[in-house]
Every structure is written in C-alpha cells, then in structure tokens.
Amino acid sequence: MNTLKKLEKRLLKNKNDSGSRVFGRLVRALCVEEDFKLTEIYNLDYEDFELALSIIKDWRLDRYTKTKERLREMVGSANK
C-alpha cells in the first residue's frame, strides 16, 4: 500500500485523535512551507512515526506531482 493510501486510511479511521492532528500540521507545513516541530513526530506511536517519515520521504520525491494536491484534500476533509 502506498503512503498516501496509508495516510488516508489512518485519517479516516481516527479523525480526531492527536496523531491525526499531527499529520494535519505536518502536511500543512509541507504544503505551504511552514515550520513544523519534529518532536511532534517523535511523540507518535511507532506505526504513525513510520508513516510520518514515509510522508516526508514521498513529499521530497514527489513534491511537484499530484501528491501535493491529494495531501491537501485529505487533510482538509479530515479536519472538517
């Protein structure tokens, strides 16, 4: 399963927990080039920590593709 699918599944499963809020801030920071405290990732459980690292890796590789828009859509819908 690719990283975006994992994130989507994770956000749909637990929309309002602290991990989802961290993912929301991480994605927003990547989308608009804001600061993000890396300690927030460290405080996630191991599975979410690994997902956060995958998001960052994929973002670096795919930041000029449709990934950016899809991430924005996911986080926007998860925080409504």
Secondary structure, DSSP 8 states (H G I E B T S, - for coil): --HHHHHHHHHHH-TTSHHHHHHHHHHHHHHHT----THHHHTS-HHHHHHHHHHHHHHHHHTTSTHHHHHHHHHHHHT-
